[in-house]
Amino acid sequence: GALYTNQEVVYDVVAGHYYEAHQEGIRRSLPNFTVKMREKAEVTILSAYPYTEGPQLMKPIGPAAMCTKGGGAIILLATSRSPMPEPMLHAFDVVRQMGSDRPDEVLLNTFKKRSLVLNDAPIDFNMALFFTEVYKAQYDLTIVSRDIRREDAERMGFHFASDLKEAIERVQK
């Protein structure tokens, strides 16, 4: 397999047994893509890029959580090519209607029973819902976007800001 830079240029190639080649690829990639942190941040600001659609926008929150102190804030800058999908927004409505103050635990118990919150929704909607609820239980989450409607962000349980300055001011308070 080829190893790429963040500019999509091949810088190395590994071959062999799929597992061993994968492990070697990881070993060779780590120096190029890791950042050492002395401590976790109080506030992490990140871009959702290259994700620009629906549940994919939630993917960067996981890595941000690894860099942020519990109870800290995560500010996600997001550009969306299309409106948030109604089935995904509806999934957040369903979780709120369950009436728990710990929706992350309700969702975990639902998944442990090998069930989905919405059986007619794509699996990625259910996963985005689950991980967003887990992170909401631990962090203050804000979406900054000109493309996502405030109502949709709030329906998903995020704080909303139309620009980064507004998000930072809200977190400072």
Backbone torsions as a table, in degrees:
resi	resn	phi	psi	omega
1	GLY	NA	152.6	179.7
2	ALA	-90.1	143.9	174.1
3	LEU	-106.9	129.7	-174.7
4	TYR	-112.0	150.1	170.0
5	THR	-78.8	174.4	176.4
6	ASN	-69.9	-6.1	175.0
7	GLN	-99.6	11.3	178.2
8	GLU	63.2	36.5	176.0
9	VAL	-107.0	130.8	178.7
10	VAL	-68.0	128.3	177.5
11	TYR	-119.0	-10.2	179.0
12	ASP	-164.4	163.7	178.5
13	VAL	-137.3	139.4	174.8
14	VAL	-124.5	151.4	180.0
15	ALA	-147.4	164.2	178.2
16	GLY	127.1	-159.9	177.8
17	HIS	-55.8	137.1	-172.2
18	TYR	-55.0	-41.4	-177.9
19	TYR	-70.6	-48.5	-178.4
20	GLU	-65.4	-39.4	177.7
21	ALA	-64.5	-39.9	178.5
22	HIS	-62.8	-45.7	179.2
23	GLN	-61.7	-40.9	177.9
24	GLU	-65.7	-39.4	176.7
25	GLY	-60.6	-41.3	176.6
26	ILE	-61.6	-48.9	-178.5
27	ARG	-57.4	-42.5	-178.6
28	ARG	-74.7	-24.9	-177.7
29	SER	-83.9	-30.1	-174.0
30	LEU	-52.4	-45.1	-179.4
31	PRO	-61.4	-25.5	-177.7
32	ASN	-86.8	-20.8	-170.6
33	PHE	-127.7	8.0	179.7
34	THR	-106.6	152.4	176.2
35	VAL	-130.8	127.9	178.2
36	LYS	-88.3	135.3	179.0
37	MET	-120.5	134.3	176.3
38	ARG	-71.4	-37.1	179.3
39	GLU	-151.7	162.3	179.0
40	LYS	-74.7	154.0	-177.5
41	ALA	-85.4	153.0	172.1
42	GLU	-73.6	-36.5	-179.0
43	VAL	-133.7	131.0	175.8
44	THR	-119.1	128.6	178.2
45	ILE	-113.7	127.3	-178.7
46	LEU	-146.0	162.3	177.3
47	SER	-100.3	145.9	175.5
48	ALA	-80.0	-11.3	-177.8
49	TYR	-55.2	136.2	13.9
50	PRO	-91.1	6.7	-178.4
51	TYR	-78.9	128.4	-175.5
52	THR	-135.3	16.7	-177.7
53	GLU	-142.4	137.9	169.2
54	GLY	33.0	-125.0	-174.6
55	PRO	-65.3	-21.3	179.1
56	GLN	-61.9	-28.4	-179.5
57	LEU	-61.7	-21.9	-177.0
58	MET	-82.1	-17.1	-174.8
59	LYS	-54.2	-42.8	-177.3
60	PRO	-68.9	-11.7	-178.9
61	ILE	-65.2	-34.8	179.3
62	GLY	-58.9	-55.0	176.5
63	PRO	-60.7	-34.9	177.7
64	ALA	-63.4	-38.0	179.5
65	ALA	-62.6	-32.9	179.5
66	MET	-67.8	-18.7	-177.4
67	CYS	-104.5	-1.5	-171.1
68	THR	-117.7	136.1	176.6
69	LYS	-63.6	145.1	174.4
70	GLY	-55.2	136.0	-176.9
71	GLY	83.8	-4.7	178.6
72	GLY	-78.6	-172.8	-176.3
73	ALA	-117.1	142.2	174.2
74	ILE	-121.9	124.8	178.9
75	ILE	-112.0	117.7	-177.1
76	LEU	-106.5	116.6	176.0
77	LEU	-87.4	120.3	-172.0
78	ALA	-131.1	134.4	170.5
79	THR	-112.2	130.1	-177.8
80	SER	-121.4	128.4	-179.7
81	ARG	-75.8	-16.1	-178.6
82	SER	-149.3	163.3	178.0
83	PRO	-60.5	156.4	176.3
84	MET	-61.6	134.6	-177.5
85	PRO	-63.6	132.3	-179.4
86	GLU	-57.0	-40.8	177.9
87	PRO	-60.0	-34.6	178.1
88	MET	-69.1	-45.2	178.1
89	LEU	-61.4	-40.1	178.9
90	HIS	-62.1	-35.6	178.4
91	ALA	-60.1	-40.5	177.3
92	PHE	-66.2	-36.3	176.3
93	ASP	-61.8	-43.9	-179.1
94	VAL	-60.8	-42.2	179.6
95	VAL	-63.0	-43.2	178.2
96	ARG	-62.1	-36.4	-179.1
97	GLN	-70.3	-16.2	177.1
98	MET	-69.0	-18.3	171.2
99	GLY	75.9	19.2	179.7
100	SER	-96.6	147.7	173.3
101	ASP	-84.9	-1.3	175.8
102	ARG	-129.8	70.5	-178.7
103	PRO	-59.2	-27.8	178.4
104	ASP	-62.2	-39.2	178.8
105	GLU	-71.1	-38.7	177.0
106	VAL	-60.4	-44.5	-179.8
107	LEU	-66.5	-41.6	178.6
108	LEU	-60.6	-44.1	178.3
109	ASN	-65.1	-36.0	176.5
110	THR	-62.8	-46.3	-179.4
111	PHE	-67.7	-34.5	178.3
112	LYS	-62.1	-27.6	177.5
113	LYS	-84.0	7.9	-179.2
114	ARG	61.4	37.9	177.4
115	SER	-119.1	163.3	174.5
116	LEU	-111.8	159.3	176.3
117	VAL	-66.8	-47.0	176.1
118	LEU	-122.8	109.7	-178.1
119	ASN	-68.1	-23.9	-178.2
120	ASP	-92.9	2.5	179.3
121	ALA	-99.5	151.9	177.9
122	PRO	-60.5	151.4	-178.5
123	ILE	-58.1	-35.3	-178.4
124	ASP	-66.7	-27.3	174.6
125	PHE	-66.1	-44.4	179.2
126	ASN	-63.1	-40.6	-179.9
127	MET	-69.3	-42.9	177.1
128	ALA	-60.3	-41.3	178.0
129	LEU	-60.3	-49.7	-178.0
130	PHE	-60.4	-53.6	-175.9
131	PHE	-67.0	-35.1	176.9
132	THR	-63.1	-42.4	179.0
133	GLU	-65.8	-38.6	177.1
134	VAL	-61.5	-47.3	-178.6
135	TYR	-69.4	-35.0	177.5
136	LYS	-62.6	-30.9	179.5
137	ALA	-71.2	-18.6	-174.1
138	GLN	-115.0	-21.0	-173.2
139	TYR	-137.1	159.6	171.6
140	ASP	-88.4	112.5	-174.6
141	LEU	-105.9	129.7	177.3
142	THR	-127.5	133.7	171.0
143	ILE	-101.7	131.2	173.8
144	VAL	-111.3	120.2	-177.5
145	SER	-161.2	147.8	170.8
146	ARG	-98.1	-10.3	-175.1
147	ASP	-102.5	-26.8	-179.0
148	ILE	-94.9	132.7	-179.3
149	ARG	-72.4	143.6	177.2
150	ARG	-52.6	-44.1	-178.2
151	GLU	-59.4	-39.6	-179.2
152	ASP	-69.8	-42.8	178.2
153	ALA	-60.9	-44.8	-179.3
154	GLU	-69.2	-33.4	177.0
155	ARG	-63.0	-31.9	177.2
156	MET	-83.5	-5.5	177.5
157	GLY	93.2	11.6	177.1
158	PHE	-91.2	155.4	163.1
159	HIS	-77.8	160.4	-177.2
160	PHE	-130.5	142.3	172.4
161	ALA	-140.8	143.0	-179.7
162	SER	-83.4	-16.3	175.2
163	ASP	-150.7	166.7	-175.4
164	LEU	-63.6	-38.9	179.7
165	LYS	-58.2	-45.5	179.0
166	GLU	-61.7	-41.2	179.2
167	ALA	-63.9	-44.1	-179.6
168	ILE	-65.1	-42.6	178.3
169	GLU	-61.7	-40.3	179.0
170	ARG	-64.1	-43.1	-179.2
171	VAL	-68.3	-36.0	178.9
172	GLN	-63.2	-34.6	179.4
173	LYS	-67.2	NA	NA
